Amino acid sequence: MVLVIIDGLDASGKDTQAKILVWSLQDVGESVFLRVHPAGDNLFGTKAKQFLYLRGKSVHFASALFYMLDVLRSVMLFSWRKYDYVVFVRYLMGTAYLPSPLHAVAYRFFALVVPTSDFMFFLDVSPEEAERRIRQERRRVEMFENLAELKRVRLKALSLAFAGGWRVLDANKPANDVALVIAEALRLPADG
């Protein structure tokens, strides 16, 4: 089983890249399991998502806690299943939303608890582009989806990505260009 992790800021294209990857893998006959966090099929993911639309420090911590529990639940429930590829969207980088220096401590702890991979992709989008996409595509805005928060979280996430061995991809580029880089890293056929 190959674990692929796709992470990044809000509006960096995580879901889009995951869908393109899943389609590409299925086109060449691979079995794929896709898991997006926060997931809507369990209490942890549902609560994490609900808290993202509220404001305040206690809500901030509650969202992060439920998010981490959602990811842990996914690992426990789905890591034993037989798939050629497991694709997790939004995985370890949720810790970047925690205040400093707690984000770094939480990341290191979480990275010891959950599986990591040689195929961890951080989709790096400029905060300005992320905010533009959010304003253009979303009716509801989460607590971290403003320019100041996107800038703050991006700096923390990039520091974690570089220290954690992630492949940092320029997600300001067109989706097909980013997908090609991911496919090449996984050595997928060019037409797959």
Rosetta silent file (secondary structure, phi, psi, omega in degrees, C-alpha in Angstrom):
SEQUENCE: MVLVIIDGLDASGKDTQAKILVWSLQDVGESVFLRVHPAGDNLFGTKAKQFLYLRGKSVHFASALFYMLDVLRSVMLFSWRKYDYVVFVRYLMGTAYLPSPLHAVAYRFFALVVPTSDFMFFLDVSPEEAERRIRQERRRVEMFENLAELKRVRLKALSLAFAGGWRVLDANKPANDVALVIAEALRLPADG
SCORE:     score description
SCORE:     0.000 S_00000001
   1 L     0.000  134.398  176.964    0.000    0.000    0.000 S_00000001
   2 E  -106.424  124.139  176.952    1.258    3.454   -0.911 S_00000001
   3 E   -93.865  124.535  176.972    0.189    6.299    1.370 S_00000001
   4 E  -118.056  129.592 -179.420   -0.139    9.652   -0.380 S_00000001
   5 E  -118.146  127.384  177.890   -0.770   12.769    1.676 S_00000001
   6 E  -119.522  119.224 -175.946   -1.995   15.992    0.100 S_00000001
   7 E  -137.768  168.765  179.009   -2.049   19.003    2.380 S_00000001
   8 E   160.341  178.783  177.152   -1.930   22.778    2.160 S_00000001
   9 L   -61.682  165.293  170.209   -3.657   26.009    3.021 S_00000001
  10 L   -57.845  138.521  178.270   -7.370   26.471    2.552 S_00000001
  11 L    68.026   22.211  177.524   -8.093   26.883   -1.190 S_00000001
  12 L   -85.186  -10.216  179.326   -4.721   25.463   -2.237 S_00000001
  13 L   101.063   20.835 -177.587   -6.392   22.816   -4.396 S_00000001
  14 H   -58.621  -51.483 -178.654   -6.106   19.789   -2.109 S_00000001
  15 H   -63.514  -41.466  179.012   -9.456   18.249   -3.048 S_00000001
  16 H   -60.665  -47.867 -179.415   -8.892   18.942   -6.737 S_00000001
  17 H   -65.056  -38.136  179.194   -5.461   17.289   -6.708 S_00000001
  18 H   -63.770  -43.423  179.614   -6.766   14.313   -4.738 S_00000001
  19 H   -64.587  -44.215  177.608   -9.583   13.759   -7.241 S_00000001
  20 H   -60.006  -43.270 -179.806   -7.228   14.020  -10.219 S_00000001
  21 H   -64.111  -46.038  179.849   -4.852   11.568   -8.559 S_00000001
  22 H   -59.575  -46.107  178.711   -7.606    9.089   -7.723 S_00000001
  23 H   -60.680  -42.902 -179.680   -8.905    9.192  -11.307 S_00000001
  24 H   -63.091  -43.235 -179.934   -5.368    8.740  -12.674 S_00000001
  25 H   -67.073  -43.106  179.524   -4.679    5.774  -10.413 S_00000001
  26 H   -65.992  -32.909  178.233   -8.009    4.119  -11.178 S_00000001
  27 H   -62.653  -27.902  179.197   -7.401    4.631  -14.914 S_00000001
  28 L  -101.162   15.913  172.588   -4.299    2.412  -14.656 S_00000001
  29 L    85.983   12.836  179.376   -6.142   -0.238  -12.630 S_00000001
  30 L   -86.040  145.284  173.174   -5.023    0.656   -9.110 S_00000001
  31 L   -88.570  137.155 -172.142   -7.375    0.375   -6.151 S_00000001
  32 E  -135.422  137.243  170.554   -7.584    3.641   -4.219 S_00000001
  33 E  -115.443  126.954 -179.711   -9.077    4.766   -0.948 S_00000001
  34 E  -111.735  131.911  178.070   -9.584    8.524   -0.550 S_00000001
  35 E  -133.391  121.786 -179.650  -10.099   10.160    2.844 S_00000001
  36 E  -110.157  134.749  179.409  -10.664   13.907    3.246 S_00000001
  37 L  -115.245  144.740   -4.870  -10.464   15.636    6.626 S_00000001
  38 L   -70.934  138.525 -177.829  -12.415   16.822    8.394 S_00000001
  39 L   -85.411  146.923 -178.283  -14.685   13.966    7.350 S_00000001
  40 L   -94.669    8.861 -175.769  -18.439   14.324    7.563 S_00000001
  41 L  -103.581   12.906  179.386  -19.161   10.699    8.441 S_00000001
  42 L  -152.859  162.707 -176.223  -18.256   10.804   12.122 S_00000001
  43 H   -59.862  -42.241 -177.176  -18.686   12.968   15.211 S_00000001
  44 H   -61.804  -48.945  179.971  -15.041   14.146   15.291 S_00000001
  45 H   -66.472  -40.852  179.390  -15.004   15.394   11.722 S_00000001
  46 H   -63.030  -45.245  178.692  -18.459   16.938   11.954 S_00000001
  47 H   -65.234  -42.837  179.033  -17.573   18.820   15.137 S_00000001
  48 H   -56.898  -45.567 -179.241  -14.214   19.969   13.725 S_00000001
  49 H   -66.071  -42.254  178.977  -15.996   21.421   10.685 S_00000001
  50 H   -59.809  -43.374 -177.840  -18.717   23.079   12.791 S_00000001
  51 H   -67.003  -24.332 -179.363  -16.143   24.800   14.995 S_00000001
  52 L   -64.806  -19.702 -179.045  -14.346   26.217   11.933 S_00000001
  53 L   -96.304    3.872  179.356  -17.263   28.599   11.381 S_00000001
  54 L  -106.942  175.729 -178.294  -17.188   30.010   14.901 S_00000001
  55 L  -125.427  153.264  174.884  -14.813   32.483   16.552 S_00000001
  56 L   120.659  154.804 -177.304  -12.731   32.469   19.723 S_00000001
  57 H   -64.865  -42.145 -178.393   -9.724   30.768   21.260 S_00000001
  58 H   -65.362  -36.768  177.246  -11.644   27.938   22.895 S_00000001
  59 H   -66.880  -39.273  178.290  -13.372   27.195   19.596 S_00000001
  60 H   -56.890  -49.883 -179.818   -9.987   27.310   17.854 S_00000001
  61 H   -67.750  -39.203  179.133   -8.609   24.618   20.186 S_00000001
  62 H   -61.767  -42.929  178.372  -11.802   22.550   20.012 S_00000001
  63 H   -60.398  -46.285  179.995  -11.639   22.546   16.217 S_00000001
  64 H   -62.901  -42.095 -179.851   -7.996   21.435   16.272 S_00000001
  65 H   -62.973  -49.485 -179.663   -8.695   18.707   18.842 S_00000001
  66 H   -65.123  -35.352  176.898  -11.647   17.263   16.937 S_00000001
  67 H   -60.763  -49.362 -179.182   -9.689   17.494   13.686 S_00000001
  68 H   -62.366  -38.934  177.314   -6.791   15.482   15.146 S_00000001
  69 H   -65.737  -36.199  176.895   -9.210   12.893   16.543 S_00000001
  70 H   -62.377  -44.970  179.038  -10.836   12.642   13.105 S_00000001
  71 H   -64.294  -45.964  178.584   -7.461   11.938   11.472 S_00000001
  72 H   -58.780  -41.396  177.717   -6.541    9.373   14.132 S_00000001
  73 H   -60.522  -43.908  179.122   -9.891    7.670   13.605 S_00000001
  74 H   -60.056  -44.895 -179.366   -9.242    7.496    9.862 S_00000001
  75 H   -61.873  -45.496 -178.043   -5.820    5.944   10.379 S_00000001
  76 H   -66.454  -40.460 -176.063   -7.181    3.348   12.798 S_00000001
  77 H   -79.612  -32.639 -168.780  -10.191    2.419   10.680 S_00000001
  78 H  -113.132  -12.240 -176.768   -8.718    2.487    7.207 S_00000001
  79 L   -69.514  -23.102 -178.077   -4.995    1.739    7.424 S_00000001
  80 L   -86.251  -11.714 -177.971   -5.564   -2.002    7.660 S_00000001
  81 L   -72.171  156.144 -176.565   -7.703   -2.220    4.521 S_00000001
  82 L   -94.011  101.329  174.931   -6.221   -3.613    1.316 S_00000001
  83 L  -134.255  154.322  173.526   -5.750   -0.888   -1.271 S_00000001
  84 L   -71.259  -39.829 -179.327   -2.927   -0.167   -3.667 S_00000001
  85 E  -134.392  139.605  169.392   -3.057    3.522   -2.682 S_00000001
  86 E  -118.670  124.072 -179.312   -4.509    5.413    0.255 S_00000001
  87 E  -112.557  117.439  176.520   -4.851    9.154   -0.329 S_00000001
  88 E  -107.039  130.978  176.484   -5.356   11.358    2.717 S_00000001
  89 E  -108.222  130.439 -176.511   -6.281   14.996    2.255 S_00000001
  90 L    58.495  102.987 -168.027   -5.464   17.371    5.095 S_00000001
  91 L  -132.568  -88.313 -177.827   -3.496   15.267    7.521 S_00000001
  92 L   -84.597  -26.700 -172.956   -0.593   16.588    9.591 S_00000001
  93 H   -74.124   -6.120  172.965   -0.696   20.241    8.579 S_00000001
  94 H   -59.289  -23.392  178.440   -3.835   20.888   10.584 S_00000001
  95 H   -67.542  -22.393  179.786   -1.404   21.466   13.431 S_00000001
  96 H   -66.078  -15.790  179.566   -0.194   24.650   11.689 S_00000001
  97 H   -82.995   -8.983  176.824   -3.484   26.268   12.678 S_00000001
  98 L   -78.486  156.571  177.884   -2.556   26.025   16.358 S_00000001
  99 L   -64.755  153.171  175.396   -0.824   28.979   18.059 S_00000001
 100 L   -75.563  145.766   -5.635    2.992   29.085   18.118 S_00000001
 101 L   -88.785    7.134 -179.006    4.929   27.224   19.472 S_00000001
 102 H   -57.128  -32.484 -178.728    2.195   24.675   20.165 S_00000001
 103 H   -59.842  -40.435 -178.126    1.869   24.018   16.415 S_00000001
 104 H   -71.906  -39.652  178.228    5.424   22.628   16.212 S_00000001
 105 H   -65.029  -45.932 -179.979    5.043   20.464   19.329 S_00000001
 106 H   -62.806  -40.632  178.586    1.704   19.113   18.108 S_00000001
 107 H   -61.098  -49.636 -178.966    3.152   18.385   14.668 S_00000001
 108 H   -60.554  -42.485  178.553    6.107   16.443   16.081 S_00000001
 109 H   -63.792  -49.726 -176.808    3.837   14.452   18.390 S_00000001
 110 H   -62.004  -38.256  179.468    1.269   13.780   15.690 S_00000001
 111 H   -66.052  -23.597  175.565    3.978   12.738   13.194 S_00000001
 112 H   -80.197  -26.227 -173.477    5.103   10.082   15.680 S_00000001
 113 H   -89.469  -39.359 -177.206    1.559    8.751   16.113 S_00000001
 114 L  -103.141  155.539  178.223    0.279    8.591   12.524 S_00000001
 115 L   -65.013  145.055  171.684    1.992    7.031    9.511 S_00000001
 116 L  -113.894 -179.005 -171.351    4.048    9.303    7.289 S_00000001
 117 L  -150.688  161.991  169.957    5.095    8.705    3.707 S_00000001
 118 L   -77.387   -7.595 -177.188    7.662    9.440    1.042 S_00000001
 119 E  -119.177   65.256  176.396    4.740   10.978   -0.845 S_00000001
 120 E  -108.754  116.088 -175.593    3.689   13.922    1.289 S_00000001
 121 E  -111.602  122.888  174.426    2.764   16.914   -0.873 S_00000001
 122 E  -103.313  116.151 -179.547    2.283   20.391    0.556 S_00000001
 123 E   -85.256  106.054 -176.245    0.401   22.574   -1.915 S_00000001
 124 E   -93.063  113.106  177.314    1.852   26.032   -1.380 S_00000001
 125 L  -118.671  144.275  178.299   -0.421   28.807   -2.530 S_00000001
 126 L   -65.062  145.737  178.536    0.144   32.482   -1.838 S_00000001
 127 H   -56.602  -35.866  179.916   -2.194   33.834    0.844 S_00000001
 128 H   -65.519  -42.409  178.004   -3.481   36.404   -1.634 S_00000001
 129 H   -67.675  -40.496  178.209   -4.369   33.723   -4.196 S_00000001
 130 H   -60.505  -45.939  179.749   -5.946   31.552   -1.493 S_00000001
 131 H   -63.359  -41.120  178.030   -8.084   34.447   -0.311 S_00000001
 132 H   -58.849  -46.050  179.824   -9.106   35.256   -3.900 S_00000001
 133 H   -63.476  -41.576 -179.836  -10.202   31.636   -4.461 S_00000001
 134 H   -61.476  -48.442 -178.770  -12.088   31.558   -1.169 S_00000001
 135 H   -63.304  -35.085 -177.323  -13.992   34.766   -1.953 S_00000001
 136 H   -76.955  -34.930 -168.472  -14.777   33.543   -5.461 S_00000001
 137 H  -108.289  -13.314 -171.789  -15.849   29.987   -4.623 S_00000001
 138 L  -119.990  142.864  175.566  -17.337   29.911   -1.118 S_00000001
 139 L   -87.030  -37.518  179.407  -20.504   31.216    0.429 S_00000001
 140 L  -109.430  140.908 -178.392  -19.376   30.626    4.021 S_00000001
 141 L  -113.347  131.488  178.604  -15.947   31.600    5.288 S_00000001
 142 L   -78.878  166.577 -175.358  -14.148   29.683    8.043 S_00000001
 143 L   -60.455  -25.578 -177.702  -12.332   31.403   10.906 S_00000001
 144 L   -98.113    2.773 -173.372   -8.914   30.990    9.248 S_00000001
 145 L   -96.531   56.935  171.915   -9.980   32.087    5.788 S_00000001
 146 L  -135.370  161.588 -171.446   -8.855   35.702    5.835 S_00000001
 147 H   -58.244  -44.410 -178.180   -5.629   37.208    4.540 S_00000001
 148 H   -61.795  -45.255  179.979   -3.991   37.755    7.945 S_00000001
 149 H   -68.917  -39.699  179.090   -4.676   34.177    9.108 S_00000001
 150 H   -61.812  -39.656  177.510   -3.674   32.677    5.759 S_00000001
 151 H   -64.663  -45.376 -177.573   -0.324   34.496    5.948 S_00000001
 152 H   -64.100  -47.788 -178.103    0.267   33.386    9.531 S_00000001
 153 H   -66.701  -38.747 -179.814   -0.689   29.755    8.922 S_00000001
 154 H   -59.498  -44.369  179.662    1.317   29.553    5.684 S_00000001
 155 H   -61.078  -44.069  179.148    4.550   30.538    7.443 S_00000001
 156 H   -66.216  -43.870 -178.656    4.034   27.938   10.146 S_00000001
 157 H   -64.369  -41.290  177.917    3.007   25.248    7.660 S_00000001
 158 H   -63.307  -39.849  178.392    6.000   25.883    5.405 S_00000001
 159 H   -63.180  -39.239  177.416    8.384   25.613    8.350 S_00000001
 160 H   -68.184  -41.010 -178.804    6.791   22.273    9.268 S_00000001
 161 H   -63.178  -45.641 -179.189    6.846   21.084    5.649 S_00000001
 162 H   -66.675  -39.607  179.456   10.535   21.862    5.146 S_00000001
 163 H   -72.315  -27.987 -174.786   11.498   20.270    8.481 S_00000001
 164 L   -95.252    4.998  176.683    9.261   17.246    7.864 S_00000001
 165 L    77.878   24.017  177.829   10.508   16.284    4.416 S_00000001
 166 L   -74.749  154.014  169.804    7.402   17.293    2.467 S_00000001
 167 E   -90.019  113.771 -178.272    7.492   17.988   -1.259 S_00000001
 168 E   -91.245  119.753 -176.760    6.426   21.617   -1.511 S_00000001
 169 E  -112.356  143.369  178.821    4.572   22.299   -4.764 S_00000001
 170 E   -77.136  100.347 -177.643    3.638   25.668   -6.253 S_00000001
 171 L   -87.860    7.008  170.513   -0.157   25.541   -6.128 S_00000001
 172 L   -76.612  -18.013 -179.951   -0.478   28.979   -7.712 S_00000001
 173 L   -74.313  165.011  176.527    0.071   27.132  -10.999 S_00000001
 174 L   -58.529  148.418 -176.236   -2.794   25.571  -12.980 S_00000001
 175 H   -55.162  -39.787 -179.329   -4.219   22.385  -11.443 S_00000001
 176 H   -65.439  -34.102  177.116   -3.034   20.204  -14.343 S_00000001
 177 H   -66.539  -41.974  178.391    0.564   21.388  -13.882 S_00000001
 178 H   -65.972  -42.784  179.551    0.466   20.508  -10.174 S_00000001
 179 H   -60.321  -37.552  179.175   -1.144   17.140  -10.948 S_00000001
 180 H   -63.511  -40.582  178.290    1.665   16.349  -13.385 S_00000001
 181 H   -63.308  -42.651  178.452    4.295   16.946  -10.680 S_00000001
 182 H   -64.158  -45.196 -179.944    2.435   14.608   -8.302 S_00000001
 183 H   -61.461  -40.948  178.787    2.068   11.941  -11.019 S_00000001
 184 H   -65.201  -39.616  178.719    5.783   12.176  -11.852 S_00000001
 185 H   -63.797  -34.311  179.192    6.721   11.794   -8.185 S_00000001
 186 L   -88.431   -0.402 -179.040    4.577    8.668   -8.001 S_00000001
 187 L    57.673   44.109  176.742    5.976    7.505  -11.385 S_00000001
 188 L   -84.704  152.040  176.820    2.544    7.237  -12.931 S_00000001
 189 L   -58.309  145.058 -176.860    2.222    6.942  -16.713 S_00000001
 190 L   -58.862  -33.206 -178.954    1.987   10.350  -18.427 S_00000001
 191 L   -92.304    3.027 -176.991   -1.448    9.543  -19.872 S_00000001
 192 L   -93.642    0.000    0.000   -2.744    8.057  -16.580 S_00000001
